[in-house]
Protein backbone atom coordinates (compact mmCIF):
# COMPACT_ATOMS: atom_id res chain seq x y z
CA UNK A 1 0.00 0.00 0.00
CA UNK A 2 1.24 3.47 -0.87
CA UNK A 3 0.90 6.41 1.51
CA UNK A 4 1.66 10.12 1.31
CA UNK A 5 4.86 11.21 3.09
CA UNK A 6 6.94 14.41 3.16
CA UNK A 7 10.57 14.25 2.04
CA UNK A 8 13.27 16.91 2.39
CA UNK A 9 16.61 17.02 0.56
CA UNK A 10 19.90 18.61 1.61
CA UNK A 11 19.12 21.46 -0.81
CA UNK A 12 16.13 22.44 1.34
CA UNK A 13 13.39 21.28 -1.04
CA UNK A 14 10.35 19.65 0.59
CA UNK A 15 8.03 17.47 -1.47
CA UNK A 16 5.22 14.99 -0.90
CA UNK A 17 5.49 11.52 -2.45
CA UNK A 18 3.20 8.49 -2.56
CA UNK A 19 5.47 5.64 -1.45
CA UNK A 20 5.29 2.43 0.55
CA UNK A 21 5.52 2.85 4.31
CA UNK A 22 9.02 1.37 4.47
CA UNK A 23 10.53 3.88 1.97
CA UNK A 24 12.89 6.25 3.79
CA UNK A 25 14.66 7.97 0.88
CA UNK A 26 13.73 9.21 -2.62
CA UNK A 27 15.46 11.40 -5.20
CA UNK A 28 14.62 15.11 -5.12
CA UNK A 29 12.88 16.07 -8.38
CA UNK A 30 14.47 19.55 -8.26
CA UNK A 31 18.17 18.95 -7.54
CA UNK A 32 18.35 15.13 -7.77
CA UNK A 33 19.94 14.87 -4.32
CA UNK A 34 18.71 12.22 -1.86
CA UNK A 35 15.58 13.28 0.05
CA UNK A 36 14.89 11.78 3.45
CA UNK A 37 11.45 11.24 4.91
CA UNK A 38 10.53 13.81 7.55
CA UNK A 39 7.73 13.95 10.08
CA UNK A 40 4.78 15.84 8.67
CA UNK A 41 3.49 18.80 10.66
CA UNK A 42 0.38 18.14 12.68
CA UNK A 43 -2.91 19.85 12.03
CA UNK A 44 -3.86 22.31 14.73
CA UNK A 45 -6.69 24.69 15.45
CA UNK A 46 -6.23 28.28 16.57
CA UNK A 47 -7.72 29.41 19.86
CA UNK A 48 -10.47 31.88 18.96
CA UNK A 49 -11.30 32.85 22.55
CA UNK A 50 -7.94 34.41 23.47
CA UNK A 51 -8.08 37.10 20.77
CA UNK A 52 -4.51 36.30 19.68
CA UNK A 53 -5.70 35.11 16.26
CA UNK A 54 -7.89 37.82 14.74
CA UNK A 55 -9.38 35.75 11.90
CA UNK A 56 -10.24 32.83 14.17
CA UNK A 57 -11.71 35.21 16.74
CA UNK A 58 -13.75 37.01 14.07
CA UNK A 59 -15.13 33.73 12.76
CA UNK A 60 -15.99 32.58 16.28
CA UNK A 61 -17.78 35.89 16.99
CA UNK A 62 -19.81 35.72 13.75
CA UNK A 63 -20.85 32.13 14.49
CA UNK A 64 -21.73 33.03 18.08
CA UNK A 65 -23.82 36.03 16.99
CA UNK A 66 -25.68 33.91 14.47
CA UNK A 67 -26.46 31.24 17.08
CA UNK A 68 -27.63 33.86 19.59
CA UNK A 69 -29.99 35.37 16.99
CA UNK A 70 -31.42 31.93 16.23
CA UNK A 71 -31.92 31.20 19.95
CA UNK A 72 -33.59 34.58 20.57
CA UNK A 73 -35.92 34.05 17.62
CA UNK A 74 -36.82 30.54 18.80
CA UNK A 75 -37.48 31.79 22.37
CA UNK A 76 -39.62 34.70 21.12
CA UNK A 77 -42.06 32.39 19.33
C-alpha positions as CSV (number, residue, x, y, z in Angstrom):
1,X,0.0,0.0,0.0
2,X,1.2,3.5,-0.9
3,X,0.9,6.4,1.5
4,X,1.7,10.1,1.3
5,X,4.9,11.2,3.1
6,X,6.9,14.4,3.2
7,X,10.6,14.3,2.0
8,X,13.3,16.9,2.4
9,X,16.6,17.0,0.6
10,X,19.9,18.6,1.6
11,X,19.1,21.5,-0.8
12,X,16.1,22.4,1.3
13,X,13.4,21.3,-1.0
14,X,10.4,19.7,0.6
15,X,8.0,17.5,-1.5
16,X,5.2,15.0,-0.9
17,X,5.5,11.5,-2.4
18,X,3.2,8.5,-2.6
19,X,5.5,5.6,-1.5
20,X,5.3,2.4,0.5
21,X,5.5,2.8,4.3
22,X,9.0,1.4,4.5
23,X,10.5,3.9,2.0
24,X,12.9,6.2,3.8
25,X,14.7,8.0,0.9
26,X,13.7,9.2,-2.6
27,X,15.5,11.4,-5.2
28,X,14.6,15.1,-5.1
29,X,12.9,16.1,-8.4
30,X,14.5,19.6,-8.3
31,X,18.2,19.0,-7.5
32,X,18.4,15.1,-7.8
33,X,19.9,14.9,-4.3
34,X,18.7,12.2,-1.9
35,X,15.6,13.3,0.0
36,X,14.9,11.8,3.5
37,X,11.5,11.2,4.9
38,X,10.5,13.8,7.6
39,X,7.7,13.9,10.1
40,X,4.8,15.8,8.7
41,X,3.5,18.8,10.7
42,X,0.4,18.1,12.7
43,X,-2.9,19.8,12.0
44,X,-3.9,22.3,14.7
45,X,-6.7,24.7,15.5
46,X,-6.2,28.3,16.6
47,X,-7.7,29.4,19.9
48,X,-10.5,31.9,19.0
49,X,-11.3,32.9,22.6
50,X,-7.9,34.4,23.5
51,X,-8.1,37.1,20.8
52,X,-4.5,36.3,19.7
53,X,-5.7,35.1,16.3
54,X,-7.9,37.8,14.7
55,X,-9.4,35.8,11.9
56,X,-10.2,32.8,14.2
57,X,-11.7,35.2,16.7
58,X,-13.8,37.0,14.1
59,X,-15.1,33.7,12.8
60,X,-16.0,32.6,16.3
61,X,-17.8,35.9,17.0
62,X,-19.8,35.7,13.8
63,X,-20.9,32.1,14.5
64,X,-21.7,33.0,18.1
65,X,-23.8,36.0,17.0
66,X,-25.7,33.9,14.5
67,X,-26.5,31.2,17.1
68,X,-27.6,33.9,19.6
69,X,-30.0,35.4,17.0
70,X,-31.4,31.9,16.2
71,X,-31.9,31.2,19.9
72,X,-33.6,34.6,20.6
73,X,-35.9,34.1,17.6
74,X,-36.8,30.5,18.8
75,X,-37.5,31.8,22.4
76,X,-39.6,34.7,21.1
77,X,-42.1,32.4,19.3
